[in-house]
Amino acid sequence: MRRIDQILSSLGYGTRREAAAWVSEGRIHINGVPATRADQKADPTTVTVDGKPLDHPNGLLAMLHKPLDYSCTHSEAEGANIYELLPETWLDRKPTVTSIGRLDKDTTGLILITDQGSLVHRYTSPKSDLEKTYQVTVDKELDPTVIETFARGDLILRSETKPCLPAHLEITGPRSAALTLTEGRYHQVRRMFASQGYHVESLHRTRFGPYTLDDLPEGEWKYLDL
């Protein structure tokens, strides 16, 4: 049970002062009954604003199809960012929404968005062993021997001493492949292919753990169950 003004403020609906004004205007209900005070306590799941339930009062998780040239940062100095594609109220939630992991500006595809720190830790922990699948296009024809090279688990990337964990590579065309791995090292996919003499021309993530992008349009998002 929490104060109504605290609930609305934490979910990005406005300031506590605005919440108090909405109560006075009769816009806030608890279990269908008009709220009488801004400091009145309630279960967030029973609160409505203008007759509508609150937006994911117990925490938010969503999938976004990240377009090219968008960064996964809140900094405006980086140019266009993924948070511009999301509802404005999400950015006022406390805690603020963040991405689970990151995709580079020149990488497209599935990115998860949440305001739950526990989910960020769960999905990014080295112990998570979550599989991520990428569609990769390189600059020249792929040699099938790369499949075994990535699968052995002894590939050491430049400037590192610890080998990459085994990764599954499926060649889908002369210069295209699907790579599934469980790690998330810095620019890992690009560096893995570079170690074998290939330049990655396009990189697109289609799966993150149990979630798949499927037919979600570029630049669009959808809610996921927590």
ChimeraX attribute file (.defattr): number of C-alpha atoms within 10 A of each C-alpha:
attribute: neighborCount
match mode: 1-to-1
recipient: residues
	/A:1	10
	/A:2	12
	/A:3	17
	/A:4	26
	/A:5	24
	/A:6	18
	/A:7	25
	/A:8	25
	/A:9	19
	/A:10	19
	/A:11	25
	/A:12	18
	/A:13	20
	/A:14	17
	/A:15	15
	/A:16	19
	/A:17	12
	/A:18	15
	/A:19	24
	/A:20	19
	/A:21	16
	/A:22	18
	/A:23	22
	/A:24	15
	/A:25	12
	/A:26	14
	/A:27	16
	/A:28	26
	/A:29	21
	/A:30	20
	/A:31	12
	/A:32	11
	/A:33	12
	/A:34	16
	/A:35	24
	/A:36	15
	/A:37	17
	/A:38	22
	/A:39	16
	/A:40	15
	/A:41	16
	/A:42	17
	/A:43	15
	/A:44	22
	/A:45	15
	/A:46	14
	/A:47	24
	/A:48	20
	/A:49	17
	/A:50	11
	/A:51	11
	/A:52	11
	/A:53	15
	/A:54	17
	/A:55	17
	/A:56	14
	/A:57	16
	/A:58	13
	/A:59	15
	/A:60	19
	/A:61	20
	/A:62	18
	/A:63	23
	/A:64	24
	/A:65	25
	/A:66	28
	/A:67	21
	/A:68	19
	/A:69	16
	/A:70	22
	/A:71	22
	/A:72	21
	/A:73	17
	/A:74	17
	/A:75	11
	/A:76	9
	/A:77	8
	/A:78	13
	/A:79	11
	/A:80	18
	/A:81	19
	/A:82	22
	/A:83	21
	/A:84	12
	/A:85	16
	/A:86	17
	/A:87	10
	/A:88	12
	/A:89	14
	/A:90	21
	/A:91	18
	/A:92	17
	/A:93	20
	/A:94	14
	/A:95	16
	/A:96	16
	/A:97	23
	/A:98	22
	/A:99	21
	/A:100	23
	/A:101	14
	/A:102	17
	/A:103	22
	/A:104	15
	/A:105	17
	/A:106	14
	/A:107	21
	/A:108	23
	/A:109	25
	/A:110	28
	/A:111	24
	/A:112	24
	/A:113	25
	/A:114	23
	/A:115	23
	/A:116	19
	/A:117	13
	/A:118	9
	/A:119	16
	/A:120	17
	/A:121	13
	/A:122	13
	/A:123	17
	/A:124	16
	/A:125	13
	/A:126	13
	/A:127	10
	/A:128	13
	/A:129	14
	/A:130	19
	/A:131	17
	/A:132	21
	/A:133	21
	/A:134	23
	/A:135	20
	/A:136	22
	/A:137	22
	/A:138	20
	/A:139	14
	/A:140	14
	/A:141	12
	/A:142	21
	/A:143	11
	/A:144	12
	/A:145	9
	/A:146	15
	/A:147	17
	/A:148	13
	/A:149	17
	/A:150	21
	/A:151	16
	/A:152	14
	/A:153	13
	/A:154	13
	/A:155	19
	/A:156	15
	/A:157	16
	/A:158	10
	/A:159	6
	/A:160	8
	/A:161	9
	/A:162	10
	/A:163	12
	/A:164	21
	/A:165	15
	/A:166	18
	/A:167	21
	/A:168	17
	/A:169	20
	/A:170	14
	/A:171	18
	/A:172	13
	/A:173	11
	/A:174	14
	/A:175	17
	/A:176	20
	/A:177	18
	/A:178	19
	/A:179	20
	/A:180	22
	/A:181	21
	/A:182	20
	/A:183	21
	/A:184	17
	/A:185	10
	/A:186	10
	/A:187	10
	/A:188	14
	/A:189	18
	/A:190	17
	/A:191	18
	/A:192	21
	/A:193	18
	/A:194	15
	/A:195	13
	/A:196	15
	/A:197	13
	/A:198	18
	/A:199	16
	/A:200	19
	/A:201	15
	/A:202	17
	/A:203	21
	/A:204	21
	/A:205	23
	/A:206	20
	/A:207	20
	/A:208	22
	/A:209	13
	/A:210	8
	/A:211	15
	/A:212	16
	/A:213	18
	/A:214	10
	/A:215	7
	/A:216	15
	/A:217	13
	/A:218	15
	/A:219	17
	/A:220	13
	/A:221	21
	/A:222	13
	/A:223	14
	/A:224	13
	/A:225	8
	/A:226	12
